[in-house]
Amino acid sequence: MTKITVSVFILTYNQEQFITQTIESVLMQQTDFAYQLVIGEDCSTDSTRQICENFASQYPNNIKLLPALDKNIGLIANYMRTIKECDGKYIAICDGDDYWIDKYKLQKQVDFLESNPDFSIVYTRVRKLFPNGEFKESVANTKGRTTNFDDLIFDNYIPSVTTLFKNIQNNQNQLPKWILKYPYGDWPTYLWTIKESGKIYFLDEVTAVYRVDIGESFKIRKKVSAIVKTDLLITKDILIDLNFAHKQKIVEEALIKRKISLMVRYNREGSYWRALKLFFYNLQYDLQQNAVTKMYFYSLYKSFK
């Protein structure tokens, strides 16, 4: 059996208008190693499943289409079952409504990780595609070429469609079940991957297109406060997860900053009662009382202005 170097996992549900382009963008990859597509199709009600089956029959050595489901299980449950089926040394993500535009994407990223074993994740720029057909490239990276866990815990700056990361999953190191509580799993997966060691590298090239304002995660992203709150709750679970015990100090710092950020966001969105409750909570339990007070009243002022 051919050894798989990269598993590309694709999650898809009711994406008949996009899934062909997604799969073809992966199949166009030119590499000197073997890679597979692992497709998790979540009981679509359109022709998505049939399209995936057609590709799987044409490329049986490249595509691993997971068995059909009796009912829709949702994005994160589908994420967890699909990532478990990835056999490669590395994993790449390409959601069913996104696609790659660089046919050497995987080769470049694998070459880097193979030559730099102290790195565990590599990602690139992304081109955003808006519903009106307009393209816009992501802004310049402000994090630097090399980052690590202590940077990523504060902000998920990695576009999932561009990333390649080490597959560290095994019976003793499976992703934590608490991820199932949340609407997305990429950021917790990256943090899990580098919790012990491993740096992150930014490859300053555009390799993929991300479709904006569509997809399963779009609902939560319509309100910034919903994203901040979800990240805050994820940070709380990381804090109490013993696998991250050696990172307690930096995780606590990230948790405090997210509480302040959520308070500010509530004021900006006009949820003043929620902001006020969080303000008093932060004053009672956090050490950065001056920063909390300053940010609360400043955000309140800006919301009225």
LINPESUL-V955793 format. One record per residue. N is the residue number from 1. RES is the residue in one small letter. PSI is psi in degrees with one decimal (none if undefined). OMEGA is omega in radians with two decimals (* if undefined). D_CENTER is the distance of its C-alpha to the mean C-alpha in whole Angstrom. Layout:
# LINPESUL-V955793
n=N res=RES psi=PSI omega=OMEGA d_center=D_CENTER
n=N res=RES psi=PSI omega=OMEGA d_center=D_CENTER
This chain:
# LINPESUL-V955793
n=1 res=m psi=135.7 omega=-3.13 d_center=31
n=2 res=t psi=133.1 omega=3.12 d_center=29
n=3 res=k psi=128.5 omega=-3.10 d_center=26
n=4 res=i psi=125.5 omega=3.10 d_center=23
n=5 res=t psi=-43.1 omega=-3.11 d_center=21
n=6 res=v psi=133.0 omega=2.95 d_center=17
n=7 res=s psi=122.0 omega=3.07 d_center=16
n=8 res=v psi=114.6 omega=-3.12 d_center=14
n=9 res=f psi=132.2 omega=-3.07 d_center=12
n=10 res=i psi=125.0 omega=3.02 d_center=13
n=11 res=l psi=133.5 omega=-3.11 d_center=12
n=12 res=t psi=143.7 omega=3.09 d_center=15
n=13 res=y psi=119.3 omega=3.12 d_center=17
n=14 res=n psi=52.0 omega=-3.12 d_center=20
n=15 res=q psi=42.0 omega=-3.07 d_center=19
n=16 res=e psi=-27.5 omega=-3.11 d_center=22
n=17 res=q psi=-11.4 omega=-3.07 d_center=23
n=18 res=f psi=-28.2 omega=-2.89 d_center=19
n=19 res=i psi=-31.9 omega=3.11 d_center=19
n=20 res=t psi=-46.8 omega=3.13 d_center=22
n=21 res=q psi=-38.4 omega=3.13 d_center=21
n=22 res=t psi=-52.2 omega=-3.10 d_center=17
n=23 res=i psi=-43.3 omega=-3.13 d_center=19
n=24 res=e psi=-33.4 omega=3.14 d_center=22
n=25 res=s psi=-26.4 omega=3.07 d_center=19
n=26 res=v psi=-43.1 omega=-3.13 d_center=18
n=27 res=l psi=-20.7 omega=3.14 d_center=22
n=28 res=m psi=-6.4 omega=-3.10 d_center=23
n=29 res=q psi=132.0 omega=3.11 d_center=22
n=30 res=q psi=115.0 omega=-3.06 d_center=24
n=31 res=t psi=162.4 omega=3.02 d_center=24
n=32 res=d psi=19.6 omega=3.11 d_center=27
n=33 res=f psi=165.9 omega=3.14 d_center=25
n=34 res=a psi=138.4 omega=3.05 d_center=24
n=35 res=y psi=158.3 omega=-3.12 d_center=21
n=36 res=q psi=153.1 omega=2.95 d_center=20
n=37 res=l psi=124.4 omega=3.06 d_center=18
n=38 res=v psi=111.1 omega=-3.02 d_center=17
n=39 res=i psi=121.8 omega=3.04 d_center=17
n=40 res=g psi=99.0 omega=-3.12 d_center=16
n=41 res=e psi=128.5 omega=-2.92 d_center=18
n=42 res=d psi=61.0 omega=3.04 d_center=18
n=43 res=c psi=56.6 omega=3.13 d_center=22
n=44 res=s psi=152.0 omega=3.10 d_center=22
n=45 res=t psi=-0.8 omega=3.07 d_center=25
n=46 res=d psi=-154.8 omega=-3.06 d_center=26
n=47 res=s psi=13.7 omega=-3.11 d_center=26
n=48 res=t psi=-47.0 omega=-3.11 d_center=23
n=49 res=r psi=-44.3 omega=-3.12 d_center=24
n=50 res=q psi=-40.7 omega=3.12 d_center=27
n=51 res=i psi=-44.7 omega=3.13 d_center=25
n=52 res=c psi=-41.3 omega=3.13 d_center=23
n=53 res=e psi=-37.9 omega=3.11 d_center=26
n=54 res=n psi=-44.4 omega=3.10 d_center=28
n=55 res=f psi=-41.7 omega=-3.11 d_center=26
n=56 res=a psi=-35.5 omega=3.12 d_center=25
n=57 res=s psi=-30.6 omega=3.12 d_center=29
n=58 res=q psi=-32.3 omega=-3.07 d_center=30
n=59 res=y psi=63.7 omega=-3.07 d_center=27
n=60 res=p psi=-24.3 omega=-3.12 d_center=28
n=61 res=n psi=-11.7 omega=-3.08 d_center=27
n=62 res=n psi=-25.5 omega=-3.01 d_center=24
n=63 res=i psi=128.7 omega=3.07 d_center=22
n=64 res=k psi=94.4 omega=-3.13 d_center=22
n=65 res=l psi=119.6 omega=-3.11 d_center=21
n=66 res=l psi=152.4 omega=-3.09 d_center=21
n=67 res=p psi=148.4 omega=3.12 d_center=24
n=68 res=a psi=145.8 omega=-3.14 d_center=24
n=69 res=l psi=154.0 omega=3.09 d_center=24
n=70 res=d psi=-24.0 omega=3.13 d_center=27
n=71 res=k psi=160.5 omega=3.12 d_center=24
n=72 res=n psi=127.6 omega=-3.10 d_center=21
n=73 res=i psi=-7.7 omega=3.09 d_center=19
n=74 res=g psi=160.8 omega=-3.00 d_center=16
n=75 res=l psi=-51.5 omega=-3.00 d_center=12
n=76 res=i psi=-36.6 omega=3.07 d_center=11
n=77 res=a psi=-38.6 omega=3.09 d_center=14
n=78 res=n psi=-37.4 omega=3.07 d_center=14
n=79 res=y psi=-48.7 omega=-3.07 d_center=11
n=80 res=m psi=-40.4 omega=-3.12 d_center=13
n=81 res=r psi=-30.0 omega=-3.10 d_center=16
n=82 res=t psi=-42.3 omega=-3.10 d_center=14
n=83 res=i psi=-28.0 omega=3.10 d_center=13
n=84 res=k psi=-23.2 omega=-3.10 d_center=16
n=85 res=e psi=3.7 omega=-3.13 d_center=18
n=86 res=c psi=120.4 omega=-3.05 d_center=16
n=87 res=d psi=-10.7 omega=-3.00 d_center=19
n=88 res=g psi=164.3 omega=3.04 d_center=19
n=89 res=k psi=-31.8 omega=3.11 d_center=19
n=90 res=y psi=159.7 omega=3.12 d_center=15
n=91 res=i psi=137.6 omega=3.02 d_center=12
n=92 res=a psi=149.5 omega=-3.11 d_center=11
n=93 res=i psi=135.3 omega=3.00 d_center=8
n=94 res=c psi=97.6 omega=-3.12 d_center=10
n=95 res=d psi=157.2 omega=-3.00 d_center=10
n=96 res=g psi=-8.1 omega=3.08 d_center=14
n=97 res=d psi=5.8 omega=3.08 d_center=14
n=98 res=d psi=175.2 omega=3.09 d_center=13
n=99 res=y psi=160.3 omega=-3.14 d_center=15
n=100 res=w psi=149.9 omega=-3.13 d_center=16
n=101 res=i psi=-2.5 omega=3.11 d_center=19
n=102 res=d psi=114.2 omega=-3.07 d_center=20
n=103 res=k psi=-9.0 omega=3.09 d_center=22
n=104 res=y psi=15.4 omega=-3.10 d_center=22
n=105 res=k psi=-56.8 omega=-3.08 d_center=18
n=106 res=l psi=-40.5 omega=-3.11 d_center=18
n=107 res=q psi=-45.6 omega=3.13 d_center=21
n=108 res=k psi=-43.5 omega=-3.07 d_center=20
n=109 res=q psi=-40.0 omega=3.09 d_center=17
n=110 res=v psi=-43.0 omega=3.12 d_center=19
n=111 res=d psi=-41.4 omega=-3.13 d_center=22
n=112 res=f psi=-49.6 omega=-3.09 d_center=21
n=113 res=l psi=-34.7 omega=3.12 d_center=19
n=114 res=e psi=-33.4 omega=-3.12 d_center=22
n=115 res=s psi=-13.5 omega=-3.08 d_center=24
n=116 res=n psi=76.5 omega=-3.04 d_center=23
n=117 res=p psi=-14.0 omega=3.10 d_center=22
n=118 res=d psi=-3.0 omega=3.05 d_center=21
n=119 res=f psi=144.8 omega=-3.13 d_center=18
n=120 res=s psi=-17.7 omega=-3.09 d_center=15
n=121 res=i psi=139.7 omega=3.00 d_center=12
n=122 res=v psi=136.8 omega=3.14 d_center=13
n=123 res=y psi=171.5 omega=-3.06 d_center=11
n=124 res=t psi=-177.1 omega=2.98 d_center=13
n=125 res=r psi=163.8 omega=3.09 d_center=14
n=126 res=v psi=149.3 omega=3.03 d_center=13
n=127 res=r psi=125.8 omega=-3.12 d_center=16
n=128 res=k psi=136.8 omega=3.11 d_center=15
n=129 res=l psi=117.4 omega=-3.10 d_center=18
n=130 res=f psi=159.6 omega=-3.09 d_center=19
n=131 res=p psi=-26.1 omega=3.14 d_center=21
n=132 res=n psi=3.7 omega=3.12 d_center=24
n=133 res=g psi=-0.8 omega=-3.12 d_center=24
n=134 res=e psi=137.1 omega=3.06 d_center=23
n=135 res=f psi=145.0 omega=3.08 d_center=21
n=136 res=k psi=125.4 omega=-3.14 d_center=20
n=137 res=e psi=149.2 omega=-3.14 d_center=18
n=138 res=s psi=151.4 omega=-3.13 d_center=16
n=139 res=v psi=165.4 omega=-3.12 d_center=18
n=140 res=a psi=142.2 omega=3.13 d_center=19
n=141 res=n psi=127.9 omega=-3.12 d_center=17
n=142 res=t psi=1.0 omega=-3.08 d_center=18
n=143 res=k psi=-14.1 omega=-3.06 d_center=17
n=144 res=g psi=164.7 omega=-3.10 d_center=19
n=145 res=r psi=-35.4 omega=-3.06 d_center=19
n=146 res=t psi=126.5 omega=3.09 d_center=18
n=147 res=t psi=-177.8 omega=-3.12 d_center=16
n=148 res=n psi=-168.0 omega=-3.11 d_center=16
n=149 res=f psi=-42.3 omega=-3.07 d_center=15
n=150 res=d psi=-17.8 omega=3.04 d_center=17
n=151 res=d psi=-45.0 omega=-3.03 d_center=15
n=152 res=l psi=-27.5 omega=-3.13 d_center=11
n=153 res=i psi=-22.9 omega=-3.12 d_center=13
n=154 res=f psi=-20.9 omega=-3.02 d_center=14
n=155 res=d psi=129.6 omega=3.07 d_center=11
n=156 res=n psi=92.5 omega=-3.08 d_center=8
n=157 res=y psi=9.0 omega=-3.08 d_center=9
n=158 res=i psi=113.3 omega=3.03 d_center=7
n=159 res=p psi=118.4 omega=-3.00 d_center=7
n=160 res=s psi=-32.8 omega=-3.10 d_center=5
n=161 res=v psi=-13.3 omega=-3.11 d_center=8
n=162 res=t psi=-6.6 omega=-2.91 d_center=10
n=163 res=t psi=154.7 omega=2.94 d_center=9
n=164 res=l psi=132.5 omega=-3.10 d_center=11
n=165 res=f psi=159.1 omega=-3.12 d_center=11
n=166 res=k psi=139.2 omega=3.08 d_center=14
n=167 res=n psi=97.5 omega=-3.08 d_center=15
n=168 res=i psi=5.6 omega=-3.09 d_center=16
n=169 res=q psi=133.9 omega=2.97 d_center=17
n=170 res=n psi=-175.3 omega=-3.07 d_center=20
n=171 res=n psi=-29.8 omega=-3.13 d_center=23
n=172 res=q psi=-8.7 omega=-3.01 d_center=23
n=173 res=n psi=37.3 omega=3.13 d_center=19
n=174 res=q psi=154.0 omega=3.11 d_center=17
n=175 res=l psi=141.8 omega=-3.12 d_center=14
n=176 res=p psi=144.8 omega=-3.10 d_center=15
n=177 res=k psi=-20.2 omega=-3.13 d_center=16
n=178 res=w psi=-17.1 omega=3.08 d_center=16
n=179 res=i psi=-28.9 omega=-3.12 d_center=12
n=180 res=l psi=-15.8 omega=-3.14 d_center=14
n=181 res=k psi=-12.3 omega=-2.95 d_center=15
n=182 res=y psi=159.1 omega=-3.05 d_center=12
n=183 res=p psi=-5.7 omega=3.07 d_center=10
n=184 res=y psi=154.1 omega=-3.03 d_center=7
n=185 res=g psi=-3.4 omega=-3.05 d_center=6
n=186 res=d psi=-49.5 omega=-3.11 d_center=3
n=187 res=w psi=-49.0 omega=3.07 d_center=4
n=188 res=p psi=-34.0 omega=3.13 d_center=8
n=189 res=t psi=-43.3 omega=3.11 d_center=8
n=190 res=y psi=-44.1 omega=3.14 d_center=8
n=191 res=l psi=-39.0 omega=3.10 d_center=10
n=192 res=w psi=-39.3 omega=-3.10 d_center=12
n=193 res=t psi=-35.2 omega=-3.06 d_center=12
n=194 res=i psi=20.4 omega=-3.09 d_center=14
n=195 res=k psi=-30.5 omega=3.14 d_center=16
n=196 res=e psi=-45.6 omega=-3.13 d_center=19
n=197 res=s psi=174.8 omega=3.11 d_center=19
n=198 res=g psi=129.2 omega=-3.13 d_center=17
n=199 res=k psi=169.5 omega=-3.12 d_center=17
n=200 res=i psi=134.1 omega=3.14 d_center=14
n=201 res=y psi=136.4 omega=3.08 d_center=16
n=202 res=f psi=115.4 omega=3.07 d_center=15
n=203 res=l psi=114.2 omega=-2.97 d_center=17
n=204 res=d psi=67.7 omega=3.08 d_center=19
n=205 res=e psi=156.3 omega=3.06 d_center=19
n=206 res=v psi=120.8 omega=-3.08 d_center=17
n=207 res=t psi=-10.6 omega=-2.98 d_center=16
n=208 res=a psi=163.9 omega=3.08 d_center=14
n=209 res=v psi=130.9 omega=3.10 d_center=15
n=210 res=y psi=123.3 omega=3.13 d_center=12
n=211 res=r psi=123.6 omega=-3.07 d_center=14
n=212 res=v psi=144.3 omega=3.00 d_center=14
n=213 res=d psi=26.6 omega=3.00 d_center=16
n=214 res=i psi=174.7 omega=3.07 d_center=15
n=215 res=g psi=171.8 omega=-3.04 d_center=13
n=216 res=e psi=-32.5 omega=-3.09 d_center=13
n=217 res=s psi=-2.4 omega=-3.07 d_center=11
n=218 res=f psi=-33.8 omega=-3.09 d_center=13
n=219 res=k psi=-46.1 omega=-3.11 d_center=15
n=220 res=i psi=-26.3 omega=-3.07 d_center=14
n=221 res=r psi=-6.1 omega=3.11 d_center=13
n=222 res=k psi=-27.8 omega=3.08 d_center=17
n=223 res=k psi=122.3 omega=-3.12 d_center=18
n=224 res=v psi=-36.6 omega=-3.12 d_center=16
n=225 res=s psi=-32.5 omega=3.13 d_center=18
n=226 res=a psi=-38.9 omega=3.10 d_center=16
n=227 res=i psi=-46.8 omega=-3.12 d_center=12
n=228 res=v psi=-42.0 omega=-3.14 d_center=14
n=229 res=k psi=-41.7 omega=3.11 d_center=16
n=230 res=t psi=-44.8 omega=3.12 d_center=13
n=231 res=d psi=-35.4 omega=3.09 d_center=12
n=232 res=l psi=-44.8 omega=-3.13 d_center=15
n=233 res=l psi=-37.3 omega=3.07 d_center=16
n=234 res=i psi=-42.4 omega=3.13 d_center=13
n=235 res=t psi=-37.9 omega=3.08 d_center=15
n=236 res=k psi=-42.8 omega=3.13 d_center=18
n=237 res=d psi=-36.1 omega=3.07 d_center=17
n=238 res=i psi=-39.5 omega=-3.11 d_center=16
n=239 res=l psi=-36.1 omega=-3.09 d_center=19
n=240 res=i psi=-3.9 omega=3.09 d_center=21
n=241 res=d psi=118.7 omega=-3.07 d_center=20
n=242 res=l psi=-21.0 omega=3.10 d_center=22
n=243 res=n psi=-19.6 omega=3.13 d_center=20
n=244 res=f psi=14.4 omega=-3.03 d_center=19
n=245 res=a psi=-35.6 omega=-3.12 d_center=23
n=246 res=h psi=-8.4 omega=3.12 d_center=23
n=247 res=k psi=16.4 omega=-2.99 d_center=21
n=248 res=q psi=-45.8 omega=-3.06 d_center=22
n=249 res=k psi=-48.7 omega=-3.11 d_center=24
n=250 res=i psi=-32.9 omega=3.10 d_center=20
n=251 res=v psi=-39.2 omega=3.08 d_center=18
n=252 res=e psi=-40.4 omega=3.09 d_center=21
n=253 res=e psi=-43.9 omega=3.14 d_center=21
n=254 res=a psi=-36.5 omega=3.14 d_center=18
n=255 res=l psi=-43.5 omega=3.11 d_center=19
n=256 res=i psi=-45.7 omega=-3.13 d_center=22
n=257 res=k psi=-34.9 omega=3.14 d_center=20
n=258 res=r psi=-34.8 omega=3.07 d_center=18
n=259 res=k psi=-43.0 omega=3.10 d_center=21
n=260 res=i psi=-43.1 omega=-3.14 d_center=23
n=261 res=s psi=-39.9 omega=3.13 d_center=20
n=262 res=l psi=-40.2 omega=3.08 d_center=20
n=263 res=m psi=-45.6 omega=3.12 d_center=24
n=264 res=v psi=-43.4 omega=-3.11 d_center=24
n=265 res=r psi=-39.5 omega=3.09 d_center=22
n=266 res=y psi=-43.6 omega=3.10 d_center=24
n=267 res=n psi=-43.6 omega=-3.13 d_center=27
n=268 res=r psi=-31.5 omega=-3.11 d_center=26
n=269 res=e psi=2.5 omega=3.10 d_center=25
n=270 res=g psi=11.6 omega=3.09 d_center=28
n=271 res=s psi=69.3 omega=-2.95 d_center=27
n=272 res=y psi=-35.2 omega=-3.14 d_center=30
n=273 res=w psi=-41.9 omega=3.10 d_center=31
n=274 res=r psi=-40.6 omega=3.14 d_center=28
n=275 res=a psi=-41.5 omega=-3.13 d_center=27
n=276 res=l psi=-43.0 omega=3.12 d_center=31
n=277 res=k psi=-41.6 omega=3.14 d_center=30
n=278 res=l psi=-32.7 omega=3.08 d_center=27
n=279 res=f psi=-50.5 omega=-3.13 d_center=29
n=280 res=f psi=-35.1 omega=3.09 d_center=32
n=281 res=y psi=-45.2 omega=-3.13 d_center=30
n=282 res=n psi=-39.1 omega=3.12 d_center=28
n=283 res=l psi=-35.3 omega=-3.06 d_center=32
n=284 res=q psi=-37.0 omega=-2.97 d_center=33
n=285 res=y psi=-14.8 omega=-3.10 d_center=30
n=286 res=d psi=156.8 omega=-3.09 d_center=29
n=287 res=l psi=-22.6 omega=-3.05 d_center=31
n=288 res=q psi=61.0 omega=-3.03 d_center=30
n=289 res=q psi=-37.8 omega=3.13 d_center=32
n=290 res=n psi=-43.2 omega=3.13 d_center=33
n=291 res=a psi=-40.5 omega=3.12 d_center=30
n=292 res=v psi=-47.9 omega=-3.11 d_center=29
n=293 res=t psi=-45.2 omega=-3.13 d_center=32
n=294 res=k psi=-46.7 omega=-3.10 d_center=32
n=295 res=m psi=-33.7 omega=3.12 d_center=28
n=296 res=y psi=-52.1 omega=-3.06 d_center=30
n=297 res=f psi=-31.8 omega=3.09 d_center=33
n=298 res=y psi=-44.6 omega=3.13 d_center=31
n=299 res=s psi=-33.3 omega=3.09 d_center=29
n=300 res=l psi=-43.5 omega=3.10 d_center=31
n=301 res=y psi=-45.4 omega=-3.12 d_center=33
n=302 res=k psi=-34.3 omega=-3.11 d_center=31
n=303 res=s psi=-37.1 omega=3.12 d_center=30
n=304 res=f psi=-36.3 omega=-3.13 d_center=34
n=305 res=k psi=none omega=* d_center=35
